[in-house]
Structure formats: structure tokens, C-alpha cells
Amino acid sequence: MKKGDIVIIIVIIIIAFVSYMAVTLSRPAGSAVLITVDGALYRQFVLDEKAEEHFTVETEAGYNVIEVKDGAIAVIEADCRDQICVHTKAARKGGDKIICLPHKLIISIQGEEDGH
């Protein structure tokens, strides 16, 4: 590799990183939370900065404990084997999702500007 090749690779990496950050940071704050279980609407509510709530979603396959706090929603406990939903970061902006496949649970944030 020549010096010019390395410079081009570094420039491409920097452009990709800046583009990713611009898209991530420009997403609108979430306005509505949709929780579905097996494709059916389980619950819908407005995500509020002041709201604090814990509730459990129980399905035939198991349960998920959900926490709403500081303008975000997260799964804090589940009895599924893989625990991916528990390890997923809290959802707070439009387009964010938390999914628990074993329990067929989907938590999605619908942003004000994305029209969903």
C-alpha cells in the first residue's frame, strides 16, 4: 500500500463516521410508543420525560418487565433464554425498536416527524 492509498482509506472512514453520527443525532425525539405482541397491539402511549412506570407483559411464552423512565423505555427483565431484549439499549427516539423474538414482543418508538 502506498501512502496515498492509506490517506484515501482514512478519509473514507472519517466520512462514513461523520455521516453515521449525523443520521443518528438528527433523529427526532420519540413521541409515541407502540407495544405489540404476536402482531397485535398490546399498548400504546406517549413517551414523556416525566413518566416513570414499570409493567409486565405476559405472553404464553413468558414475560418481559418494562421500565419507562427519563423519556426512554427498556426491557429490564425477561425469562427468555437469550436476553437480547434486556441487553438492548433503552429506546427513546423515533425509529428505535426493542424486540424479543421468543415472546413475539416488539416495542417501537414512532417519531413526530416520521409520520408513523
Biopython code that builds the backbone (N, CA, C, O; Angstrom):
import numpy as np
from Bio.PDB.StructureBuilder import StructureBuilder

atoms = [
    (1, "MET", "N", (0.837, -1.194, 0.000)),
    (1, "MET", "CA", (0.000, 0.000, 0.000)),
    (1, "MET", "C", (0.871, 1.242, 0.000)),
    (1, "MET", "O", (1.883, 1.326, 0.697)),
    (2, "LYS", "N", (0.453, 2.180, -0.787)),
    (2, "LYS", "CA", (1.176, 3.445, -0.853)),
    (2, "LYS", "C", (0.579, 4.425, 0.143)),
    (2, "LYS", "O", (-0.516, 4.218, 0.666)),
    (3, "LYS", "N", (1.307, 5.475, 0.389)),
    (3, "LYS", "CA", (0.865, 6.498, 1.332)),
    (3, "LYS", "C", (-0.478, 7.112, 0.905)),
    (3, "LYS", "O", (-1.333, 7.383, 1.748)),
    (4, "GLY", "N", (-0.658, 7.328, -0.400)),
    (4, "GLY", "CA", (-1.906, 7.895, -0.919)),
    (4, "GLY", "C", (-3.096, 6.988, -0.664)),
    (4, "GLY", "O", (-4.193, 7.464, -0.374)),
    (5, "ASP", "N", (-2.882, 5.668, -0.771)),
    (5, "ASP", "CA", (-3.957, 4.711, -0.510)),
    (5, "ASP", "C", (-4.418, 4.787, 0.945)),
    (5, "ASP", "O", (-5.615, 4.739, 1.227)),
    (6, "ILE", "N", (-3.489, 4.902, 1.837)),
    (6, "ILE", "CA", (-3.809, 4.987, 3.268)),
    (6, "ILE", "C", (-4.593, 6.259, 3.564)),
    (6, "ILE", "O", (-5.544, 6.238, 4.345)),
    (7, "VAL", "N", (-4.199, 7.364, 2.942)),
    (7, "VAL", "CA", (-4.900, 8.631, 3.146)),
    (7, "VAL", "C", (-6.341, 8.522, 2.642)),
    (7, "VAL", "O", (-7.265, 8.986, 3.311)),
    (8, "ILE", "N", (-6.540, 7.918, 1.476)),
    (8, "ILE", "CA", (-7.883, 7.752, 0.924)),
    (8, "ILE", "C", (-8.740, 6.882, 1.844)),
    (8, "ILE", "O", (-9.904, 7.204, 2.083)),
    (9, "ILE", "N", (-8.189, 5.798, 2.357)),
    (9, "ILE", "CA", (-8.928, 4.921, 3.274)),
    (9, "ILE", "C", (-9.325, 5.665, 4.540)),
    (9, "ILE", "O", (-10.454, 5.525, 5.010)),
    (10, "ILE", "N", (-8.424, 6.444, 5.093)),
    (10, "ILE", "CA", (-8.713, 7.212, 6.307)),
    (10, "ILE", "C", (-9.808, 8.242, 6.044)),
    (10, "ILE", "O", (-10.700, 8.424, 6.872)),
    (11, "VAL", "N", (-9.745, 8.916, 4.898)),
    (11, "VAL", "CA", (-10.763, 9.908, 4.555)),
    (11, "VAL", "C", (-12.130, 9.237, 4.406)),
    (11, "VAL", "O", (-13.133, 9.780, 4.869)),
    (12, "ILE", "N", (-12.183, 8.081, 3.778)),
    (12, "ILE", "CA", (-13.449, 7.356, 3.613)),
    (12, "ILE", "C", (-14.013, 6.945, 4.971)),
    (12, "ILE", "O", (-15.216, 7.064, 5.202)),
    (13, "ILE", "N", (-13.166, 6.469, 5.862)),
    (13, "ILE", "CA", (-13.612, 6.083, 7.207)),
    (13, "ILE", "C", (-14.151, 7.292, 7.967)),
    (13, "ILE", "O", (-15.174, 7.184, 8.643)),
    (14, "ILE", "N", (-13.490, 8.424, 7.870)),
    (14, "ILE", "CA", (-13.947, 9.636, 8.556)),
    (14, "ILE", "C", (-15.293, 10.094, 7.997)),
    (14, "ILE", "O", (-16.183, 10.468, 8.761)),
    (15, "ILE", "N", (-15.450, 10.068, 6.676)),
    (15, "ILE", "CA", (-16.720, 10.466, 6.064)),
    (15, "ILE", "C", (-17.843, 9.528, 6.504)),
    (15, "ILE", "O", (-18.946, 9.985, 6.802)),
    (16, "ALA", "N", (-17.578, 8.237, 6.549)),
    (16, "ALA", "CA", (-18.593, 7.270, 6.978)),
    (16, "ALA", "C", (-18.994, 7.517, 8.430)),
    (16, "ALA", "O", (-20.179, 7.482, 8.758)),
    (17, "PHE", "N", (-18.029, 7.764, 9.289)),
    (17, "PHE", "CA", (-18.306, 8.001, 10.702)),
    (17, "PHE", "C", (-19.122, 9.281, 10.888)),
    (17, "PHE", "O", (-20.096, 9.285, 11.640)),
    (18, "VAL", "N", (-18.743, 10.349, 10.225)),
    (18, "VAL", "CA", (-19.468, 11.621, 10.343)),
    (18, "VAL", "C", (-20.893, 11.470, 9.813)),
    (18, "VAL", "O", (-21.828, 12.012, 10.401)),
    (19, "SER", "N", (-21.069, 10.749, 8.721)),
    (19, "SER", "CA", (-22.406, 10.519, 8.166)),
    (19, "SER", "C", (-23.267, 9.725, 9.146)),
    (19, "SER", "O", (-24.430, 10.060, 9.368)),
    (20, "TYR", "N", (-22.701, 8.686, 9.723)),
    (20, "TYR", "CA", (-23.432, 7.876, 10.699)),
    (20, "TYR", "C", (-23.860, 8.728, 11.895)),
    (20, "TYR", "O", (-25.004, 8.639, 12.340)),
    (21, "MET", "N", (-22.968, 9.535, 12.408)),
    (21, "MET", "CA", (-23.287, 10.371, 13.571)),
    (21, "MET", "C", (-24.355, 11.407, 13.219)),
    (21, "MET", "O", (-25.234, 11.684, 14.035)),
    (22, "ALA", "N", (-24.291, 11.977, 12.027)),
    (22, "ALA", "CA", (-25.284, 12.969, 11.616)),
    (22, "ALA", "C", (-26.672, 12.346, 11.536)),
    (22, "ALA", "O", (-27.648, 12.956, 11.974)),
    (23, "VAL", "N", (-26.774, 11.150, 10.988)),
    (23, "VAL", "CA", (-28.067, 10.473, 10.881)),
    (23, "VAL", "C", (-28.577, 10.085, 12.267)),
    (23, "VAL", "O", (-29.758, 10.270, 12.562)),
    (24, "THR", "N", (-27.717, 9.558, 13.108)),
    (24, "THR", "CA", (-28.105, 9.120, 14.446)),
    (24, "THR", "C", (-28.558, 10.292, 15.312)),
    (24, "THR", "O", (-29.581, 10.198, 15.990)),
    (25, "LEU", "N", (-27.826, 11.370, 15.295)),
    (25, "LEU", "CA", (-28.144, 12.501, 16.164)),
    (25, "LEU", "C", (-29.294, 13.346, 15.646)),
    (25, "LEU", "O", (-29.892, 14.102, 16.412)),
    (26, "SER", "N", (-29.617, 13.236, 14.366)),
    (26, "SER", "CA", (-30.674, 14.068, 13.808)),
    (26, "SER", "C", (-32.057, 13.432, 13.917)),
    (26, "SER", "O", (-33.049, 14.065, 13.555)),
    (27, "ARG", "N", (-32.146, 12.186, 14.410)),
    (27, "ARG", "CA", (-33.459, 11.556, 14.559)),
    (27, "ARG", "C", (-34.265, 12.317, 15.602)),
    (27, "ARG", "O", (-33.725, 12.722, 16.631)),
    (28, "PRO", "N", (-35.550, 12.512, 15.343)),
    (28, "PRO", "CA", (-36.370, 13.252, 16.301)),
    (28, "PRO", "C", (-36.610, 12.453, 17.574)),
    (28, "PRO", "O", (-36.565, 11.223, 17.578)),
    (29, "ALA", "N", (-36.865, 13.179, 18.647)),
    (29, "ALA", "CA", (-37.238, 12.513, 19.893)),
    (29, "ALA", "C", (-38.553, 11.787, 19.671)),
    (29, "ALA", "O", (-39.410, 12.248, 18.917)),
    (30, "GLY", "N", (-38.702, 10.672, 20.321)),
    (30, "GLY", "CA", (-39.899, 9.868, 20.117)),
    (30, "GLY", "C", (-41.129, 10.514, 20.716)),
    (30, "GLY", "O", (-41.040, 11.274, 21.681)),
    (31, "SER", "N", (-42.270, 10.209, 20.143)),
    (31, "SER", "CA", (-43.494, 10.760, 20.691)),
    (31, "SER", "C", (-44.454, 9.667, 21.140)),
    (31, "SER", "O", (-45.134, 9.823, 22.155)),
    (32, "ALA", "N", (-44.520, 8.568, 20.403)),
    (32, "ALA", "CA", (-45.469, 7.517, 20.754)),
    (32, "ALA", "C", (-44.754, 6.180, 20.851)),
    (32, "ALA", "O", (-43.866, 5.873, 20.055)),
    (33, "VAL", "N", (-45.152, 5.395, 21.831)),
    (33, "VAL", "CA", (-44.624, 4.045, 21.996)),
    (33, "VAL", "C", (-45.720, 3.076, 21.575)),
    (33, "VAL", "O", (-46.863, 3.183, 22.020)),
    (34, "LEU", "N", (-45.361, 2.130, 20.715)),
    (34, "LEU", "CA", (-46.280, 1.067, 20.321)),
    (34, "LEU", "C", (-45.691, -0.248, 20.803)),
    (34, "LEU", "O", (-44.550, -0.578, 20.479)),
    (35, "ILE", "N", (-46.454, -0.986, 21.562)),
    (35, "ILE", "CA", (-46.028, -2.304, 22.025)),
    (35, "ILE", "C", (-46.959, -3.320, 21.386)),
    (35, "ILE", "O", (-48.174, -3.260, 21.574)),
    (36, "THR", "N", (-46.391, -4.252, 20.634)),
    (36, "THR", "CA", (-47.192, -5.301, 20.018)),
    (36, "THR", "C", (-46.708, -6.655, 20.511)),
    (36, "THR", "O", (-45.523, -6.852, 20.779)),
    (37, "VAL", "N", (-47.645, -7.579, 20.624)),
    (37, "VAL", "CA", (-47.349, -8.956, 20.990)),
    (37, "VAL", "C", (-47.985, -9.838, 19.924)),
    (37, "VAL", "O", (-49.198, -9.806, 19.721)),
    (38, "ASP", "N", (-47.171, -10.610, 19.260)),
    (38, "ASP", "CA", (-47.625, -11.509, 18.198)),
    (38, "ASP", "C", (-48.415, -10.745, 17.132)),
    (38, "ASP", "O", (-49.412, -11.243, 16.609)),
    (39, "GLY", "N", (-47.956, -9.530, 16.817)),
    (39, "GLY", "CA", (-48.562, -8.719, 15.778)),
    (39, "GLY", "C", (-49.775, -7.914, 16.194)),
    (39, "GLY", "O", (-50.250, -7.080, 15.424)),
    (40, "ALA", "N", (-50.288, -8.141, 17.387)),
    (40, "ALA", "CA", (-51.469, -7.411, 17.862)),
    (40, "ALA", "C", (-51.040, -6.293, 18.812)),
    (40, "ALA", "O", (-50.140, -6.474, 19.632)),
    (41, "LEU", "N", (-51.689, -5.145, 18.693)),
    (41, "LEU", "CA", (-51.375, -4.015, 19.561)),
    (41, "LEU", "C", (-51.688, -4.383, 21.009)),
    (41, "LEU", "O", (-52.814, -4.756, 21.338)),
    (42, "TYR", "N", (-50.678, -4.275, 21.864)),
    (42, "TYR", "CA", (-50.836, -4.569, 23.284)),
    (42, "TYR", "C", (-51.100, -3.280, 24.055)),
    (42, "TYR", "O", (-51.979, -3.213, 24.915)),
    (43, "ARG", "N", (-50.302, -2.246, 23.715)),
    (43, "ARG", "CA", (-50.426, -0.977, 24.425)),
    (43, "ARG", "C", (-49.805, 0.122, 23.583)),
    (43, "ARG", "O", (-48.844, -0.114, 22.850)),
    (44, "GLN", "N", (-50.356, 1.328, 23.691)),
    (44, "GLN", "CA", (-49.824, 2.494, 23.005)),
    (44, "GLN", "C", (-49.911, 3.671, 23.959)),
    (44, "GLN", "O", (-50.933, 3.858, 24.619)),
    (45, "PHE", "N", (-48.842, 4.478, 24.040)),
    (45, "PHE", "CA", (-48.869, 5.653, 24.904)),
    (45, "PHE", "C", (-47.815, 6.650, 24.456)),
    (45, "PHE", "O", (-46.926, 6.322, 23.671)),
    (46, "VAL", "N", (-47.925, 7.865, 24.961)),
    (46, "VAL", "CA", (-46.971, 8.927, 24.650)),
    (46, "VAL", "C", (-45.790, 8.810, 25.605)),
    (46, "VAL", "O", (-45.963, 8.667, 26.815)),
    (47, "LEU", "N", (-44.594, 8.873, 25.042)),
    (47, "LEU", "CA", (-43.377, 8.799, 25.844)),
    (47, "LEU", "C", (-43.078, 10.183, 26.401)),
    (47, "LEU", "O", (-42.797, 11.119, 25.653)),
    (48, "ASP", "N", (-43.142, 10.300, 27.702)),
    (48, "ASP", "CA", (-42.993, 11.577, 28.390)),
    (48, "ASP", "C", (-41.723, 11.560, 29.234)),
    (48, "ASP", "O", (-41.397, 10.547, 29.853)),
    (49, "GLU", "N", (-41.013, 12.676, 29.255)),
    (49, "GLU", "CA", (-39.786, 12.783, 30.051)),
    (49, "GLU", "C", (-40.043, 12.567, 31.541)),
    (49, "GLU", "O", (-39.170, 12.077, 32.256)),
    (50, "LYS", "N", (-41.227, 12.927, 32.006)),
    (50, "LYS", "CA", (-41.528, 12.860, 33.433)),
    (50, "LYS", "C", (-42.125, 11.522, 33.863)),
    (50, "LYS", "O", (-42.169, 11.212, 35.053)),
    (51, "ALA", "N", (-42.580, 10.736, 32.899)),
    (51, "ALA", "CA", (-43.270, 9.485, 33.238)),
    (51, "ALA", "C", (-42.294, 8.451, 33.797)),
    (51, "ALA", "O", (-41.179, 8.295, 33.299)),
    (52, "GLU", "N", (-42.725, 7.768, 34.816)),
    (52, "GLU", "CA", (-41.980, 6.652, 35.391)),
    (52, "GLU", "C", (-42.970, 5.541, 35.657)),
    (52, "GLU", "O", (-43.971, 5.732, 36.347)),
    (53, "GLU", "N", (-42.676, 4.365, 35.096)),
    (53, "GLU", "CA", (-43.613, 3.260, 35.226)),
    (53, "GLU", "C", (-42.885, 1.940, 34.995)),
    (53, "GLU", "O", (-41.960, 1.858, 34.187)),
    (54, "HIS", "N", (-43.313, 0.924, 35.710)),
    (54, "HIS", "CA", (-42.881, -0.457, 35.488)),
    (54, "HIS", "C", (-44.134, -1.279, 35.214)),
    (54, "HIS", "O", (-45.136, -1.142, 35.917)),
    (55, "PHE", "N", (-44.081, -2.122, 34.209)),
    (55, "PHE", "CA", (-45.197, -3.036, 33.984)),
    (55, "PHE", "C", (-44.669, -4.310, 33.336)),
    (55, "PHE", "O", (-43.575, -4.333, 32.771)),
    (56, "THR", "N", (-45.455, -5.350, 33.428)),
    (56, "THR", "CA", (-45.065, -6.654, 32.908)),
    (56, "THR", "C", (-45.975, -7.039, 31.755)),
    (56, "THR", "O", (-47.198, -6.934, 31.845)),
    (57, "VAL", "N", (-45.354, -7.489, 30.670)),
    (57, "VAL", "CA", (-46.095, -8.019, 29.535)),
    (57, "VAL", "C", (-45.957, -9.531, 29.606)),
    (57, "VAL", "O", (-44.860, -10.075, 29.481)),
    (58, "GLU", "N", (-47.079, -10.197, 29.807)),
    (58, "GLU", "CA", (-47.058, -11.659, 29.910)),
    (58, "GLU", "C", (-47.640, -12.272, 28.648)),
    (58, "GLU", "O", (-48.697, -11.861, 28.171)),
    (59, "THR", "N", (-46.930, -13.266, 28.113)),
    (59, "THR", "CA", (-47.400, -13.995, 26.939)),
    (59, "THR", "C", (-47.398, -15.478, 27.283)),
    (59, "THR", "O", (-46.963, -15.875, 28.364)),
    (60, "GLU", "N", (-47.883, -16.286, 26.362)),
    (60, "GLU", "CA", (-47.847, -17.737, 26.574)),
    (60, "GLU", "C", (-46.416, -18.245, 26.674)),
    (60, "GLU", "O", (-46.158, -19.251, 27.334)),
    (61, "ALA", "N", (-45.487, -17.554, 26.021)),
    (61, "ALA", "CA", (-44.090, -17.985, 26.005)),
    (61, "ALA", "C", (-43.289, -17.491, 27.205)),
    (61, "ALA", "O", (-42.220, -18.030, 27.489)),
    (62, "GLY", "N", (-43.781, -16.479, 27.915)),
    (62, "GLY", "CA", (-43.039, -15.949, 29.051)),
    (62, "GLY", "C", (-43.405, -14.499, 29.327)),
    (62, "GLY", "O", (-44.464, -14.028, 28.911)),
    (63, "TYR", "N", (-42.524, -13.791, 30.032)),
    (63, "TYR", "CA", (-42.823, -12.414, 30.430)),
    (63, "TYR", "C", (-41.643, -11.488, 30.161)),
    (63, "TYR", "O", (-40.494, -11.919, 30.059)),
    (64, "ASN", "N", (-41.967, -10.189, 30.049)),
    (64, "ASN", "CA", (-40.971, -9.123, 29.938)),
    (64, "ASN", "C", (-41.375, -8.026, 30.912)),
    (64, "ASN", "O", (-42.531, -7.603, 30.923)),
    (65, "VAL", "N", (-40.437, -7.562, 31.730)),
    (65, "VAL", "CA", (-40.677, -6.429, 32.615)),
    (65, "VAL", "C", (-40.135, -5.191, 31.907)),
    (65, "VAL", "O", (-38.972, -5.146, 31.505)),
    (66, "ILE", "N", (-40.998, -4.194, 31.763)),
    (66, "ILE", "CA", (-40.662, -2.997, 31.006)),
    (66, "ILE", "C", (-40.614, -1.805, 31.938)),
    (66, "ILE", "O", (-41.449, -1.659, 32.831)),
    (67, "GLU", "N", (-39.619, -0.948, 31.717)),
    (67, "GLU", "CA", (-39.450, 0.257, 32.523)),
    (67, "GLU", "C", (-39.518, 1.486, 31.619)),
    (67, "GLU", "O", (-38.840, 1.559, 30.595)),
    (68, "VAL", "N", (-40.340, 2.440, 32.012)),
    (68, "VAL", "CA", (-40.404, 3.741, 31.356)),
    (68, "VAL", "C", (-39.817, 4.741, 32.340)),
    (68, "VAL", "O", (-40.295, 4.873, 33.467)),
    (69, "LYS", "N", (-38.770, 5.449, 31.901)),
    (69, "LYS", "CA", (-38.077, 6.347, 32.822)),
    (69, "LYS", "C", (-37.219, 7.323, 32.022)),
    (69, "LYS", "O", (-36.585, 6.928, 31.044)),
    (70, "ASP", "N", (-37.193, 8.583, 32.425)),
    (70, "ASP", "CA", (-36.342, 9.611, 31.810)),
    (70, "ASP", "C", (-36.524, 9.718, 30.294)),
    (70, "ASP", "O", (-35.552, 9.917, 29.566)),
    (71, "GLY", "N", (-37.746, 9.590, 29.825)),
    (71, "GLY", "CA", (-38.021, 9.732, 28.401)),
    (71, "GLY", "C", (-37.565, 8.562, 27.556)),
    (71, "GLY", "O", (-37.371, 8.707, 26.349)),
    (72, "ALA", "N", (-37.391, 7.401, 28.173)),
    (72, "ALA", "CA", (-36.944, 6.208, 27.447)),
    (72, "ALA", "C", (-37.714, 4.995, 27.954)),
    (72, "ALA", "O", (-38.301, 5.017, 29.035)),
    (73, "ILE", "N", (-37.699, 3.940, 27.150)),
    (73, "ILE", "CA", (-38.350, 2.687, 27.527)),
    (73, "ILE", "C", (-37.351, 1.560, 27.326)),
    (73, "ILE", "O", (-36.609, 1.546, 26.344)),
    (74, "ALA", "N", (-37.336, 0.608, 28.265)),
    (74, "ALA", "CA", (-36.382, -0.501, 28.197)),
    (74, "ALA", "C", (-36.993, -1.757, 28.794)),
    (74, "ALA", "O", (-37.869, -1.692, 29.656)),
    (75, "VAL", "N", (-36.522, -2.885, 28.327)),
    (75, "VAL", "CA", (-36.865, -4.164, 28.950)),
    (75, "VAL", "C", (-35.790, -4.419, 29.994)),
    (75, "VAL", "O", (-34.609, -4.521, 29.662)),
    (76, "ILE", "N", (-36.192, -4.522, 31.249)),
    (76, "ILE", "CA", (-35.199, -4.685, 32.316)),
    (76, "ILE", "C", (-35.120, -6.114, 32.839)),
    (76, "ILE", "O", (-34.183, -6.476, 33.551)),
    (77, "GLU", "N", (-36.115, -6.921, 32.475)),
    (77, "GLU", "CA", (-36.091, -8.324, 32.903)),
    (77, "GLU", "C", (-36.959, -9.139, 31.955)),
    (77, "GLU", "O", (-38.003, -8.676, 31.494)),
    (78, "ALA", "N", (-36.515, -10.350, 31.673)),
    (78, "ALA", "CA", (-37.296, -11.262, 30.832)),
    (78, "ALA", "C", (-36.882, -12.687, 31.160)),
    (78, "ALA", "O", (-35.772, -12.927, 31.636)),
    (79, "ASP", "N", (-37.777, -13.626, 30.902)),
    (79, "ASP", "CA", (-37.434, -15.020, 31.164)),
    (79, "ASP", "C", (-37.065, -15.772, 29.882)),
    (79, "ASP", "O", (-37.049, -17.003, 29.865)),
    (80, "CYS", "N", (-36.770, -15.034, 28.813)),
    (80, "CYS", "CA", (-36.319, -15.699, 27.587)),
    (80, "CYS", "C", (-34.860, -16.108, 27.738)),
    (80, "CYS", "O", (-34.129, -15.542, 28.551)),
    (81, "ARG", "N", (-34.452, -17.076, 26.966)),
    (81, "ARG", "CA", (-33.129, -17.661, 27.112)),
    (81, "ARG", "C", (-32.001, -16.732, 26.671)),
    (81, "ARG", "O", (-30.970, -16.652, 27.339)),
    (82, "ASP", "N", (-32.187, -16.031, 25.556)),
    (82, "ASP", "CA", (-31.078, -15.254, 25.001)),
    (82, "ASP", "C", (-30.883, -13.874, 25.634)),
    (82, "ASP", "O", (-29.773, -13.343, 25.590)),
    (83, "GLN", "N", (-31.922, -13.277, 26.221)),
    (83, "GLN", "CA", (-31.842, -11.992, 26.923)),
    (83, "GLN", "C", (-31.414, -10.822, 26.025)),
    (83, "GLN", "O", (-30.923, -9.813, 26.530)),
    (84, "ILE", "N", (-31.592, -10.942, 24.714)),
    (84, "ILE", "CA", (-31.213, -9.862, 23.809)),
    (84, "ILE", "C", (-32.031, -8.611, 24.105)),
    (84, "ILE", "O", (-31.496, -7.502, 24.075)),
    (85, "CYS", "N", (-33.309, -8.771, 24.388)),
    (85, "CYS", "CA", (-34.161, -7.616, 24.673)),
    (85, "CYS", "C", (-33.698, -6.869, 25.929)),
    (85, "CYS", "O", (-33.805, -5.644, 25.996)),
    (86, "VAL", "N", (-33.200, -7.582, 26.894)),
    (86, "VAL", "CA", (-32.720, -6.962, 28.134)),
    (86, "VAL", "C", (-31.425, -6.202, 27.886)),
    (86, "VAL", "O", (-31.195, -5.155, 28.491)),
    (87, "HIS", "N", (-30.586, -6.716, 27.011)),
    (87, "HIS", "CA", (-29.291, -6.090, 26.730)),
    (87, "HIS", "C", (-29.367, -4.999, 25.662)),
    (87, "HIS", "O", (-28.381, -4.301, 25.425)),
    (88, "THR", "N", (-30.520, -4.844, 25.019)),
    (88, "THR", "CA", (-30.706, -3.776, 24.038)),
    (88, "THR", "C", (-30.827, -2.456, 24.779)),
    (88, "THR", "O", (-31.501, -2.378, 25.806)),
    (89, "LYS", "N", (-30.170, -1.403, 24.257)),
    (89, "LYS", "CA", (-30.227, -0.107, 24.937)),
    (89, "LYS", "C", (-31.647, 0.434, 24.953)),
    (89, "LYS", "O", (-32.478, 0.048, 24.131)),
    (90, "ALA", "N", (-31.912, 1.312, 25.874)),
    (90, "ALA", "CA", (-33.237, 1.906, 26.012)),
    (90, "ALA", "C", (-33.612, 2.660, 24.739)),
    (90, "ALA", "O", (-32.768, 3.310, 24.121)),
    (91, "ALA", "N", (-34.876, 2.569, 24.357)),
    (91, "ALA", "CA", (-35.380, 3.252, 23.168)),
    (91, "ALA", "C", (-35.913, 4.618, 23.578)),
    (91, "ALA", "O", (-36.638, 4.742, 24.565)),
    (92, "ARG", "N", (-35.550, 5.637, 22.815)),
    (92, "ARG", "CA", (-36.018, 6.978, 23.147)),
    (92, "ARG", "C", (-36.317, 7.851, 21.937)),
    (92, "ARG", "O", (-37.012, 8.858, 22.074)),
    (93, "LYS", "N", (-35.818, 7.502, 20.765)),
    (93, "LYS", "CA", (-36.008, 8.333, 19.574)),
    (93, "LYS", "C", (-36.829, 7.600, 18.529)),
    (93, "LYS", "O", (-36.894, 6.371, 18.522)),
    (94, "GLY", "N", (-37.450, 8.362, 17.652)),
    (94, "GLY", "CA", (-38.228, 7.792, 16.571)),
    (94, "GLY", "C", (-37.418, 6.783, 15.776)),
    (94, "GLY", "O", (-36.285, 7.060, 15.383)),
    (95, "GLY", "N", (-37.987, 5.634, 15.542)),
    (95, "GLY", "CA", (-37.303, 4.573, 14.808)),
    (95, "GLY", "C", (-36.626, 3.545, 15.688)),
    (95, "GLY", "O", (-36.285, 2.463, 15.208)),
    (96, "ASP", "N", (-36.419, 3.848, 16.969)),
    (96, "ASP", "CA", (-35.809, 2.879, 17.882)),
    (96, "ASP", "C", (-36.763, 1.711, 18.120)),
    (96, "ASP", "O", (-37.978, 1.892, 18.189)),
    (97, "LYS", "N", (-36.197, 0.512, 18.243)),
    (97, "LYS", "CA", (-37.000, -0.684, 18.500)),
    (97, "LYS", "C", (-36.297, -1.587, 19.505)),
    (97, "LYS", "O", (-35.069, -1.644, 19.564)),
    (98, "ILE", "N", (-37.093, -2.282, 20.282)),
    (98, "ILE", "CA", (-36.618, -3.356, 21.146)),
    (98, "ILE", "C", (-37.461, -4.566, 20.786)),
    (98, "ILE", "O", (-38.690, -4.487, 20.775)),
    (99, "ILE", "N", (-36.815, -5.679, 20.494)),
    (99, "ILE", "CA", (-37.535, -6.864, 20.030)),
    (99, "ILE", "C", (-37.155, -8.071, 20.876)),
    (99, "ILE", "O", (-35.978, -8.316, 21.142)),
    (100, "CYS", "N", (-38.170, -8.819, 21.294)),
    (100, "CYS", "CA", (-37.972, -10.091, 21.977)),
    (100, "CYS", "C", (-38.631, -11.150, 21.107)),
    (100, "CYS", "O", (-39.847, -11.331, 21.156)),
    (101, "LEU", "N", (-37.836, -11.845, 20.315)),
    (101, "LEU", "CA", (-38.383, -12.843, 19.392)),
    (101, "LEU", "C", (-39.059, -14.015, 20.093)),
    (101, "LEU", "O", (-40.127, -14.439, 19.651)),
    (102, "PRO", "N", (-38.484, -14.562, 21.174)),
    (102, "PRO", "CA", (-39.153, -15.707, 21.811)),
    (102, "PRO", "C", (-40.568, -15.383, 22.306)),
    (102, "PRO", "O", (-41.443, -16.250, 22.301)),
    (103, "HIS", "N", (-40.789, -14.135, 22.732)),
    (103, "HIS", "CA", (-42.090, -13.736, 23.253)),
    (103, "HIS", "C", (-42.925, -12.989, 22.214)),
    (103, "HIS", "O", (-44.050, -12.580, 22.502)),
    (104, "LYS", "N", (-42.384, -12.809, 21.014)),
    (104, "LYS", "CA", (-43.064, -12.104, 19.914)),
    (104, "LYS", "C", (-43.473, -10.695, 20.334)),
    (104, "LYS", "O", (-44.559, -10.224, 19.998)),
    (105, "LEU", "N", (-42.581, -10.029, 21.079)),
    (105, "LEU", "CA", (-42.809, -8.685, 21.603)),
    (105, "LEU", "C", (-41.985, -7.687, 20.802)),
    (105, "LEU", "O", (-40.793, -7.894, 20.575)),
    (106, "ILE", "N", (-42.630, -6.600, 20.374)),
    (106, "ILE", "CA", (-41.923, -5.517, 19.690)),
    (106, "ILE", "C", (-42.323, -4.205, 20.347)),
    (106, "ILE", "O", (-43.506, -3.887, 20.464)),
    (107, "ILE", "N", (-41.317, -3.451, 20.773)),
    (107, "ILE", "CA", (-41.526, -2.112, 21.309)),
    (107, "ILE", "C", (-40.913, -1.166, 20.289)),
    (107, "ILE", "O", (-39.724, -1.265, 19.986)),
    (108, "SER", "N", (-41.717, -0.248, 19.755)),
    (108, "SER", "CA", (-41.185, 0.682, 18.759)),
    (108, "SER", "C", (-41.583, 2.107, 19.109)),
    (108, "SER", "O", (-42.674, 2.364, 19.619)),
    (109, "ILE", "N", (-40.666, 3.028, 18.820)),
    (109, "ILE", "CA", (-40.899, 4.450, 19.044)),
    (109, "ILE", "C", (-41.267, 5.069, 17.705)),
    (109, "ILE", "O", (-40.535, 4.942, 16.723)),
    (110, "GLN", "N", (-42.394, 5.730, 17.681)),
    (110, "GLN", "CA", (-42.843, 6.413, 16.471)),
    (110, "GLN", "C", (-42.543, 7.892, 16.640)),
    (110, "GLN", "O", (-43.105, 8.542, 17.522)),
    (111, "GLY", "N", (-41.658, 8.435, 15.800)),
    (111, "GLY", "CA", (-41.261, 9.835, 15.897)),
    (111, "GLY", "C", (-42.336, 10.763, 15.381)),
    (111, "GLY", "O", (-43.174, 10.376, 14.567)),
    (112, "GLU", "N", (-42.304, 12.003, 15.867)),
    (112, "GLU", "CA", (-43.280, 13.015, 15.463)),
    (112, "GLU", "C", (-43.158, 13.343, 13.983)),
    (112, "GLU", "O", (-44.165, 13.583, 13.317)),
    (113, "GLU", "N", (-41.936, 13.357, 13.460)),
    (113, "GLU", "CA", (-41.715, 13.807, 12.092)),
    (113, "GLU", "C", (-41.743, 12.684, 11.071)),
    (113, "GLU", "O", (-41.804, 12.964, 9.873)),
    (114, "ASP", "N", (-41.699, 11.416, 11.494)),
    (114, "ASP", "CA", (-41.632, 10.354, 10.503)),
    (114, "ASP", "C", (-43.002, 9.880, 10.048)),
    (114, "ASP", "O", (-43.098, 9.029, 9.165)),
    (115, "GLY", "N", (-44.058, 10.416, 10.635)),
    (115, "GLY", "CA", (-45.407, 10.156, 10.161)),
    (115, "GLY", "C", (-45.960, 8.776, 10.462)),
    (115, "GLY", "O", (-46.965, 8.384, 9.870)),
    (116, "HIS", "N", (-45.347, 8.036, 11.351)),
    (116, "HIS", "CA", (-45.824, 6.682, 11.688)),
    (116, "HIS", "C", (-46.675, 6.705, 12.922)),
    (116, "HIS", "O", (-47.163, 5.662, 13.356)),
]
sb = StructureBuilder()
sb.init_structure("model")
sb.init_model(0)
sb.init_chain("A")
sb.init_seg("    ")
for serial, (resi, resn, name, xyz) in enumerate(atoms, 1):
    if name == "N":
        sb.init_residue(resn, " ", resi, " ")
    sb.init_atom(name, np.array(xyz, "f"), 0.0, 1.0, " ", f" {name:<3s}", serial, name[0])
structure = sb.get_structure()
